[in-house]
Amino acid sequence: MQQLDSWELREDEQGRLHLQRTWVTKNFLKGLALCDKIAEVAEGEGHHPDLHLTGWNKLTVSLWTHARNGLTENDFILAAKLDGINKEGLLRGKKKYFKDV
Ligand SMILES: C[C@H](O)[C@H](O)[C@H]1CNC2=NC(N)=NC(=O)C2=N1
């Protein structure tokens, strides 16, 4: 899945395949703002993700086609569109482990 390099294949407890990835946001409000942006895209697609906002700022998105109990092309299309969302100002930056010299 060259284009979807941050998504993982996961199997749920019923053996259904999902596409899944997590975004870490700056805070709880930014997590909800990202959910809102995702919701707009999903409504436009008529295809919806499972959203899990946990630990106040970790948004795990899980894509699968409920009507088919697994993955369809719609899930891959939605994943690419979610990657394309402008997340400017929403995501926690990379941790700097070295003091700026
Ligand atoms: C009627 C409605 O469009 C359908 O039920 C859509 C809504 N969004 C959906 N989203 C997902 N992930 N799977 C579906 O099967 C699905 N079905």
The ligand as a Gaussian input file, in Angstrom:
#p B3LYP/6-31G(d) Opt

LIG

0 1
 C      -27.332000       4.120000       3.390000
 C      -25.881000       4.510000       3.692000
 O      -25.327000       5.199000       2.628000
 C      -25.082000       3.248000       3.854000
 O      -25.629000       2.534000       4.931000
 C      -23.591000       3.528000       4.110000
 C      -23.326000       4.621000       5.119000
 N      -21.903000       4.660000       5.460000
 C      -21.192000       3.505000       5.519000
 N      -19.940000       3.493000       6.031000
 C      -19.259000       2.350000       6.150000
 N      -18.004000       2.376000       6.670000
 N      -19.793000       1.186000       5.779000
 C      -21.026000       1.067000       5.246000
 O      -21.471000      -0.048000       4.929000
 C      -21.785000       2.277000       5.064000
 N      -22.975000       2.291000       4.504000

